[in-house]
Amino acid sequence: MEIDVQPAQSSQPCPRVRQAVQQKSSVADQCETARYIATMAVELRGLAGRAGHDMLAHLLDMVVEEAEDLRRQEERPDQAAG
């Protein structure tokens, strides 16, 4: 069974996220991007869990954890090396 997972035509990234990707972003923008990714992954994790897609939910949980770790490191760059 093949699943078509192309994004909807209207699902364009918001201008701030697109701009951060296109140019070197500040720490504040990087933190905002990590926070946005974590927020979206939490929503997707809930959808996956309710649909019984346990592996997808698990992978999305790892995305949330990684995004939160990145956000914390970017908020405290002096502690990022540790």
C-alpha positions in Angstrom: 0.0 0.0 0.0 1.5 3.3 -1.1 0.7 6.5 0.8 0.9 9.9 -0.9 2.2 12.3 1.8 2.6 15.4 -0.3 1.8 18.6 1.6 -1.4 20.5 0.9 -1.0 23.4 -1.5 -2.0 25.9 1.2 0.6 24.6 3.8 3.3 27.1 3.1 5.7 27.9 5.9 5.0 31.2 7.6 7.2 34.1 6.3 9.4 34.2 9.5 10.2 30.5 9.3 11.0 30.8 5.5 13.2 33.8 6.1 15.1 32.0 8.9 15.8 29.1 6.6 16.9 31.4 3.7 19.4 33.4 5.7 21.6 33.1 8.8 19.2 33.5 11.7 19.8 35.0 15.1 19.7 33.0 18.3 16.2 34.3 19.0 15.0 33.1 15.6 16.6 29.8 16.0 14.9 29.4 19.4 11.6 30.4 17.9 12.0 27.9 15.1 12.9 25.1 17.5 9.8 26.0 19.6 7.6 26.0 16.5 8.9 22.6 15.4 8.3 21.2 18.9 4.7 22.6 19.0 3.9 21.1 15.6 5.5 17.8 16.5 3.4 17.6 19.7 0.2 18.1 17.7 1.3 15.5 15.2 2.3 13.1 18.0 -1.3 13.4 19.4 -2.8 12.6 16.0 -0.5 9.6 15.5 -1.3 8.3 19.0 -5.0 8.6 18.6 -4.8 6.8 15.2 -2.9 4.0 16.8 0.4 4.7 14.9 2.6 4.0 17.9 5.9 4.1 16.0 5.1 7.5 14.4 4.1 8.8 17.8 7.4 7.6 19.3 9.4 9.2 16.5 7.5 12.5 16.9 8.2 12.3 20.6 11.9 12.1 19.8 11.5 15.2 17.5 9.9 17.1 20.4 12.7 16.1 22.7 15.4 17.1 20.2 13.7 20.5 19.4 13.4 21.3 23.1 17.1 20.3 23.7 18.1 22.6 20.8 16.0 25.4 22.1 17.5 25.1 25.6 21.1 25.1 24.2 20.4 28.1 22.0 18.9 30.0 25.0 22.1 29.2 27.0 24.9 29.2 24.5 27.6 29.2 27.2 26.3 25.8 28.4 25.8 24.2 25.0 29.3 22.7 24.8 28.7 20.7 28.0 
